[in-house]
Amino acid sequence: MRRSLAQMEEQPATRAITSGRGASGRSLAPALWASSVWQSTDMGDARRRATGTRTGEFYSRYSNPTVQSFEEAVAALEGAETSLAFASGMGALTTTVLALCGKGDHIVAQRNLYSATLAFLQGPCARFGIDVTFVDGTEPGAFAAAIQPGRTMLVLAETPSNPRLGIVDLDEIGSLRGPITVCDSTFATPLGQQPLAHGVHLSLHSATKGIAGHNDATLGVISGERDLIDSIWAYSVLHGATPSPFDALNGLRGIRTLAVRTHHQNASAQFLAESLEAHPGVSAVWYPGLPSHPQHDLAKRQMSQFGTVFAVDLAGGAAAVEQLLSRVQLIRVATSLGGPETLVCHPRTTTHASLTDDEAVDQGVTPGLLRISVGLEDPADLLADFVTALDDTKR
Ligand code: PLP
């Protein structure tokens, strides 16, 4: 029987190829609209474009066709009515928070968050009079218990969380009533989990990571219902964390290969996590795909892929980390994730350097913790490089 295009597009890998083609005519590659401004035909046209919501062909901070194509593709993968792109993941996060919260409002956020998100909630939010309660996002019922009816405007979750891969129950977040719920889904990519399908209002990504996927774009994106995204857009044109069309082009290029990249990277991450778990120089491995992960069953329920990132605790602590980082040859010491090169980073001195010692202990960011973003190299080569560098540290 002949299948319709809509039936074929039920598969995310197919949607990643078919979506986001609106602004490119018959060109298979996206068109790069570098223009920052468009000419109007007359006063009425200029007024309509200036006062409309997300109206095209006016001014790039309001809307840009290349960015729009990227947004359409992300929305198709997230199962969202619409998406809105930003200049970075932090641009997406800060714009969303400031669009939805003001003085006297309250946010419930999990404690285990990307450190810049945490720093934003603790610093600027406090300065603007926005109150934040931090909870253990892995603890059932913790978010609900912290909600102050009528005052809590936002619930912010991140799953899997950076850097220790804690899992938040998306059904639980999606069932909360009152506040707008946001899930930073960066570590999963839109192919690994779909927060909106669980009832979460907004899914947020640093598209700098797996979505763009080549370490050549700095980009963020949120997805959800049109009314909510439109209201955030109205603030975003004032905030100005607008994505560059070139980065959006690279983001869309990344989406075309997202399925095949994440398939390979997830399999390699699983292989490396399992192999390193058995190594005497490693005291713990944190990866949602491992049966030893405390929330493996929850991860199995809500993730279709366990992700391209895992973390290890080295038995030799900071000294072992220092030696390993100077000895790896194939694996590169760098602090991003989701790209083609396998990267290792030491959260305590880089991404999470701003934590106090107490916060670091609280979040499990130990001196021996390493976060590994698995790339596209042969997994056996990666294991050999890691184990050789690890064994060298014992000499
Ligand atoms: N969210 C998570 C989970 C991240 O890991 C990061 C960056 O590492 C961000 C948000 C911020 O993204 P960006 O660097 O694109 O601003």
Boltz pocket constraint, residues with backbone or C-beta under 6 A from the ligand:
constraints:
  - pocket:
      binder: B
      contacts: [[A, 87], [A, 88], [A, 89], [A, 90], [A, 91], [A, 114], [A, 116], [A, 158], [A, 160], [A, 162], [A, 184], [A, 186], [A, 187], [A, 205], [A, 206], [A, 207], [A, 208], [A, 209], [A, 218], [A, 219], [A, 220], [A, 335], [A, 336]]
      max_distance: 6.0
